[in-house]
Amino acid sequence: MKPSQPKLILFTLLIFLFYINRIDAQGCVAIRHFSSCVGNSLENNLLGKGDIQIGMNYRYFKSFRHFRGTEEEADRVANNTEVINHSHAWDFFLTYGISDRFYTSITIPTVINARSSLYEHGREERNSTFSRGLADIRAGAGYWLFDPIEHSGGNMALGIGLKLPTGNYNATDVFYNVGPEGSPEVRPVDQSIQPGDGGFGFTIDFQFYRKIATGLFAYGGGFYLFNPRETNGIRTFRETLSPILENEAIMAVPDQYSVRTGLSYSLSNVISTSLGARFDAVPVKDVLGGNEGFRRPGNVLSLEPGIAYMHQNFTLNLNVPFALRRNRPQSVTDRQTEIVTGQPRNGDAAFADYVINFAVSYRIPNKKVKIDPTLIDTFIN
């Protein structure tokens, strides 16, 4: 007789529900807060028919270390000229199991950002700008390629999603010493702290798991965000810093992607640990659409330890990626300026040392499904 679907549910909750957190970009001025439209999180996506997973993922980082290419400009911190971003983001999500293999999800993100700098305020004194509010809502669906019951030792899911331009991409604040005769002036805040990017986008994503030994699993996942819109029409005012930055006067709407993989080990029925690597990036060029406008391409390779706790249908996850390698490559506009001036040009970006990702979720099971207690031993042993 074919096992019932609670076998899948128990497998999910008791083994690897603990260790996969949602994919969020590493803290960097270049890389905006984003996660896959369907959430690359096994505990949210491996659901029985009619099950609902609700939850919230919180992310925080402080970016302040400046890089050109892979070389850090340590003098920026020493001279107190660094740009400092504090980023707080909350993703509220709901995932629904249409069947044992097919699921759909919606994510409603909110952000609070603060940015402190000298160069944006006349270079004479440090001031801060702020933004907050709803970011870009994401919705999508995914499908497990193999029957989760017959392939309980490993599986892979593919997903697609849509990113809506619901976040404000023209948030403004007061900039000091930049108006007529050094007066304050209201301007759009920097691209890195805009709640939205102004573009309709779509994603493709994947996730997988594989049992290696009792309590030990390999995992992985990733997504790519396609943002076909080239620019969003919002002025950066970078051309006021230098005439050679005229080609960076309008904000771009860049692509973004992230991948991660690692190992997870269950210490007990309620606690699990994980260790993996992740790579987050804003590419120099988009896959679709043009590449004009201002963007800060960048990528971060991180080591990502994690720990999680589960009791019944309630789960807590904590993942803290630590940056190992940070890179701010030459952008399209950097290259354009280099050709025009004949001088080398590679802009910089500020990166974080680490990111805090904390998630809480609760599964509401389909009450029509009855769990056979004998199945518990099958997956614990």
N, C-alpha and C positions, 0 to 999 in steps of 0.2 A: 504494500500500500504506500502511495506517495506521501511523504511527510507534509504536515500542514504548515501554513505560512508563519505561525508563531515561532517555528524553528529559526527562520530568518531574523525575526525580531530579537530573540534571545541572543543569537549570534552577534547581532549588531550591538546590543546594549551591554553585554557582558564581556566582550572581547575588545573591540576596537572603537567603540563609541567614545572612549576616553581620549584618544590621542590625536585626532585630526581636528585642527581648528580651521576656521575659514581663511581663505587666502586673501591677505591684505598687503598692500605694497609697503616695502621697507621705507622708513622715514627719510625723505629726501626732498629738497626744494623742487627737484626735477620731477619726482614721481608722486602723483596725486593719490589720495585715498581711493581705493577701488577694490572690489572683490567680484568674483564671477557672478553672473546674473542668477545662476541656480545654486550658488554656494558650493565650493569644493569641500564639502564636509560630509563624511560618510554617515555620521550619526543623524544628519538631517535628511539624507537622501535614500538610505536603505530603510525603507518603511514598508509595512504591510498595506494592503489595499484599505483605504479609508483612514489610515493613520494621519495625524497632524503633528508636526514639530514646530514649536514656536520658540523664539529666543532673541537674544541681543548679544552682539559682539561689540566690545569697546576696544579702541585702539588709541594709544598715545605715543608721540615721539617728540623729541627736541632735536632739530637739525641745526648745526652750527659749524661743522668742520668743512672747510672749503677745499674743493678739488678741481684741478684742471687736468683732464685726462685721468690718470691714476695717481698723480702726484698731489699730495696735500700741501696747501699753502698755510703752514703752521703759524706764519707771522700774522695772519688775520686775527686769530684769537689772542696772540701775544700783544698786538697793537690795539685791541678792542675795536676792530673794524669789521668783525664778522657779522653776517646776517643771522638772526636767531628766529626760528619758527617754532612755536608750540602748537601742536595739532592734536585735537581731541575729536574722535569720531565715534558715533554710535550707529550700528546697523541693526535695525529691527526686522526680523525675517519670519516668514511663515512658509513651511513646505508641506505639501499634501501628496500622499501616496495614491495616485490614480489606480495603480495595480502594484503587484510585487516588484515590477521592473520599471514602471513608468511613473515619474514624479514631476511635480511642477512647484515653482517657488516664486516668491516676491520678496524683495528687500527694500526697505524704506530707510535711507541713511540720513543722519543729521550730523552737523559739524559745528565746532567752535574753534576758531583759529586766531592766533596772535602772531604778529611779525614785527620784530625790532631791527632797525637798521640806521645807519648814518647816511648812506649814499642817496636814499630816497627822500631825505629831509635836508637837502642843501649841504650835506657832508660836514656840517659844523657841530651838530648835536644829535644824539640818539633819540628817536621817537618810535612809537609803536602804532600799528594799524591793526584793525580787527575785522573779522567776518564771522557770521554764524547763520544757522538756519538749515532748511531742507537741502539735501544734495540731490544727485541724479538717481532717481528710482530705477531699479532693475527688476526684470521679470523674465522667466524662462522655463524650460523643461529639459529633462534628461531621461536617459534610458539605459538600463543595464543590459549589456550585450548577451550575457548568459543567464540562464535560470539561476537565481540566487540560492535556491534550495539544492539543486543538483550540483552546483559549483560553489559550495560554501567555503572552500579553501582558497578561493581567489576569483576575482571578477573585475570587469572594467565597465565604466559608464561614459557615455558621450552626451554632451548637452549643448543647447543653443539658447541664446537670450537676447533681449532687447534692452538698451539703455535709453531712458527718456531724458530730455533736457529740462528736468523739473527744478534743478538747482539754479540759484541766481548766479549768472556768470558776469554780472556787472555790479558786484558789491562795491561800495565806495566808502571812503573814510577821509579824514583830514590829514593832509600832508603839509608839513611845516617848512617854511623858508624857501618855497618853490614858486610862489605866486609873484605878482608885480611888486617890486621893491621888497622882496623877501617875505611877503605875506603868506598866511596859510591858504591852502586851496584844496577843494574836494576833488578827489580823483579815484579811479578804479584801483582797488587794492591789487597787489601782485598776483600773477597767475597762480602761484603755488598755494594761495589761501582763498581763491575763489571757490565758493561751495559747488558750482557747476562749471561745465566747460562749454555749454551752448550747442552741443551737437547730439543728433540722434546717432546712436551707435549700436552695434550688435556684437555678440561674443560667441566663440566656440570654446568648449572646455572639455576636459577629460579628468577622470580619477580612477585609481585602481588600488587593489589591495591583494596581498598574497601571503598565506600562512606559511611560515618557515619551520616553526617548531611549536610546541605547546606554549601558548602565551606570547609568542614572538611573531610579528607580522612586518612585512615590507609594505610601504604605502607610497603614493605619489599622486600628483594632480597638477593642473595648470589651466590657464585660460589666456585667450588673446582677445583684446578689445579692438574692434575695427571702428575708427571714427572717420567716416568719409568726408565730413565737412572740413574744409581747409583752414579757414579763419572764422572767428565769431564776431568780428567788427568792433571789438573793444580795444580802446587805445591803451598802450602800455606806458606812454610818455618816455620811453627809452631814448627816443631821438632827441629829447631835450638834454640828455646827459652828454651826448656826442653826436655830431652830424653823421658819423660813419654808421650809426645805428638806425638810420632811417628805415632800413629793411626789417627792423624789429619793432616797428611802431604799432602793429596790430597783433593781438594774441592768436596763436594757432590752436587747433583742436587736435591734439596728437593721439595716436594709438598708444596702447599700453599692454604689457603682458607679464605673466608671472608663472614660474614652475617651481615645484618642490618635491622632494623625495626623502625617504628616511626609513628608520626602523622604530617599532613600538613594542614595548614589553609590558605585560600585565603583572604588576606586583601582587595584586589580590583581585578579588571580585569587585572591588570598588575603587582601586587606585591603579593608574597606569602612567608610565613615563615614555617619552619618545625623544629621539635625537635625529635630526635630519639637516639637509641643506636646502636653500631656496635661492632663486635668482629672480629679481624684480627689475623691470626695465621700461623706460620710455624710449622707443627707437628713434634714430636720426631721421628716418623716412617712414611714412605710412605705407601700408600695403595698398590701400585704395585712396584716391583723391590726391590733391597736390600737397606740397611741403613748404609753402610760403608762410610767412608770419613767424612770430617769436615763440620758440619752445626751448626748454632746457632738456635735451636728451640726457639720459643717465641710466646707470644700472648698478645694482648692488648684489654681491654674492654674500650670503649670510649663513652662519651656523645657527640652527634653530632647535634648542631644547624645549621640552614641554612636559607638563604634568597635568593630570586630570582626575576628577573624582565623580563617581556616579552612585546615586542611591535611588533605586526603583526607576522612575521615569525622569528623574531630575539629574542634570549634569553640569559640571563646572570644568572649564578648560583654561589653562594659562600657558601661553607660548611666548617666548622672548627671543626673537632673532637678534644675533649679534653680528654686526657687519665685519666681514673679513677682507673684502676688496670693494672699493668704490671707484667709479669711473664716470667722468663727465666728458664724453667724446665731442669732437668738433661737429657743430650743427650745420645745417644747410646755409643759414644766414651767416655763420662764422666763415664758411668757405667762400661765400659770395663777397664778403668784406675783404677777405684775404686776397682774392683775385683783383679787386678794385684798387686796393691800397698797396699791394705788393709786400705787405707785412704779415707775418704769422698771426693768426687769430684763433683763439679757442677760449670761449667763455667759461666761467666757473659755475659751480653749484654747491650748495651746502647740504651736507648729509648728516644723519644721526649716527650715533654709536650703536644704539639698540632701539627696538620697538617693543612696547608692551601690548600684547593681544590677550584680552580676557573675554571669555564667552560663557554665557549661561543659557541653558535651553531646557525645554520640558516637552516630553512626548505625550500626546493625547491619543491613546490607542483606540482603535475601532472596537467598541464594546461587543460587537457581534462575534469577534474572534475569541475563542477560548484557548488558553495556553495549557498544553500538556506538561505537567511538572517533570515528567520523565525526560523531557528534552533538555533540561538544564544540564544534567550530567554529560550529555552527548557533546556539548560544546565547551565545557570547562575542562574536560579530560582529553 
